[in-house]
Amino acid sequence: MNATLDGDVVHARGDARQRFHDARGYGRADGPEVTLARVEAAHLLYRGDLDAVSGMEFRAFLRDSVAAEPGFATRFLVYADLRERGFYLAPAREGWPGSDAAASDGDADILVFERGEKPGGPVAHRVRVVGERERLTLADLGDVTLAVVDEESEVSYFGCTPDGGFEGATDYDLPAGVEADLLDDRVVCWSPPPALYESAFYGQPVSGRDDADVAALQLSLVEAADLAARGAIDVAESTVVERGREVEGERFDRRLAVYRELRDRDVVPKTGYKFGADFRTYDAVETVSNLPHSERLVRVVPPNHRVHPRELALDVRLAGGVRKRMVFALAGDDSNDYLTVERLTP
């Protein structure tokens, strides 16, 4: 069967609608014929279901499409991979099944329908396709499945959710005006009430975490700034923040803004240094003596932060390896947004 190229679409006639659209979910039905996006036509050529498009066999059509559409080669690889996995697909473009409801904001390249559903049914994945060398702005990812094509044409998939998924349930009462001193890049809290560490999980005992008698508690600068703002220690908040800016620059303000918001949401953030992150977080702490595993790693970045996909893969792989989820906190001047990214297999 032959088809005709018309701009950025391909028209196939004869029994193409029955064979390709009705039976297998390719293209858009236009009367007795079917209109195909270039990526759909390329896949049919690759499979041998189409013989030629305007005289071009697969190799020539692929070259023509790569020249006509930036990023076509990676989109084709992802399209073919998802078809091989048994999904019905549609390009995320106006007029194609599912696009009006699921891809109107233009951040997806391919729509993947739930298993057993033909095009137009419920959408399982809104796929954005990138190559491993492209730079991504985290704030632009939104609610998509990121398909990353590496230099060997392997495809990795990452689920992106515009939310941190925090379910804070830590309950505690803070003291007022506990004596404390700013010492270099930390604050020492003297004779704190035991609950400040044991229930609220602020700081680290000077004598070590296994000592039940907490005579002094050493606080990080973000912990101390938060407690100072809440009136729990007698060090001025401005003094702690100034020291934080001296040692970290503007990064301190971003970390503090996220730390405070998480505490306000009854989540306990602790340092994530050992995992290469800003924080590890606990949704529910009853006592430090019976501490659960932390659920998430949080990396705090500016709202316009850009990364290469391999950096994203490294963070997500590390978080998964220690049974946590990777969350990026996009710390703005007035509010913080959160993006959870996790490895997935469609």
Rosetta blueprint (number, residue, H / E / L):
1 M L
2 N E
3 A E
4 T E
5 L E
6 D E
7 G L
8 D L
9 V E
10 V E
11 H E
12 A E
13 R L
14 G L
15 D L
16 A H
17 R H
18 Q H
19 R H
20 F H
21 H H
22 D H
23 A H
24 R H
25 G L
26 Y L
27 G L
28 R E
29 A E
30 D E
31 G L
32 P L
33 E E
34 V E
35 T E
36 L E
37 A E
38 R H
39 V H
40 E H
41 A H
42 A H
43 H H
44 L H
45 L H
46 Y H
47 R H
48 G L
49 D L
50 L L
51 D L
52 A E
53 V E
54 S L
55 G L
56 M E
57 E L
58 F H
59 R H
60 A H
61 F H
62 L H
63 R H
64 D H
65 S H
66 V H
67 A H
68 A H
69 E L
70 P L
71 G L
72 F H
73 A H
74 T H
75 R H
76 F H
77 L H
78 V H
79 Y H
80 A H
81 D H
82 L H
83 R H
84 E H
85 R L
86 G L
87 F L
88 Y L
89 L E
90 A E
91 P E
92 A L
93 R L
94 E L
95 G L
96 W L
97 P L
98 G L
99 S H
100 D H
101 A H
102 A H
103 A L
104 S L
105 D L
106 G L
107 D L
108 A L
109 D L
110 I E
111 L E
112 V E
113 F E
114 E L
115 R L
116 G L
117 E L
118 K L
119 P L
120 G L
121 G L
122 P L
123 V E
124 A E
125 H E
126 R E
127 V E
128 R E
129 V E
130 V E
131 G E
132 E L
133 R L
134 E L
135 R L
136 L E
137 T E
138 L H
139 A H
140 D H
141 L L
142 G L
143 D L
144 V L
145 T E
146 L E
147 A E
148 V E
149 V E
150 D L
151 E L
152 E L
153 S L
154 E L
155 V E
156 S E
157 Y E
158 F E
159 G E
160 C E
161 T E
162 P L
163 D L
164 G L
165 G L
166 F L
167 E L
168 G L
169 A L
170 T L
171 D L
172 Y L
173 D L
174 L L
175 P L
176 A L
177 G L
178 V E
179 E L
180 A E
181 D E
182 L E
183 L E
184 D L
185 D L
186 R E
187 V E
188 V E
189 C E
190 W E
191 S L
192 P L
193 P L
194 P H
195 A H
196 L H
197 Y H
198 E H
199 S L
200 A L
201 F L
202 Y L
203 G L
204 Q E
205 P E
206 V L
207 S L
208 G L
209 R L
210 D L
211 D L
212 A L
213 D L
214 V L
215 A L
216 A E
217 L E
218 Q E
219 L E
220 S L
221 L H
222 V H
223 E H
224 A H
225 A H
226 D H
227 L H
228 A H
229 A H
230 R L
231 G L
232 A L
233 I E
234 D L
235 V L
236 A L
237 E H
238 S H
239 T H
240 V H
241 V H
242 E H
243 R H
244 G H
245 R H
246 E H
247 V H
248 E H
249 G L
250 E L
251 R H
252 F H
253 D H
254 R H
255 R H
256 L H
257 A H
258 V H
259 Y H
260 R H
261 E H
262 L H
263 R H
264 D H
265 R L
266 D L
267 V L
268 V E
269 P E
270 K E
271 T E
272 G L
273 Y H
274 K H
275 F H
276 G L
277 A L
278 D L
279 F E
280 R E
281 T E
282 Y E
283 D L
284 A L
285 V L
286 E L
287 T L
288 V H
289 S H
290 N H
291 L L
292 P L
293 H L
294 S L
295 E L
296 R E
297 L E
298 V E
299 R E
300 V E
301 V E
302 P L
303 P L
304 N L
305 H L
306 R E
307 V E
308 H L
309 P H
310 R H
311 E H
312 L H
313 A H
314 L H
315 D H
316 V H
317 R H
318 L H
319 A H
320 G H
321 G H
322 V L
323 R L
324 K L
325 R E
326 M E
327 V E
328 F E
329 A E
330 L E
331 A E
332 G L
333 D L
334 D L
335 S L
336 N E
337 D E
338 Y E
339 L E
340 T E
341 V E
342 E E
343 R E
344 L E
345 T L
346 P L
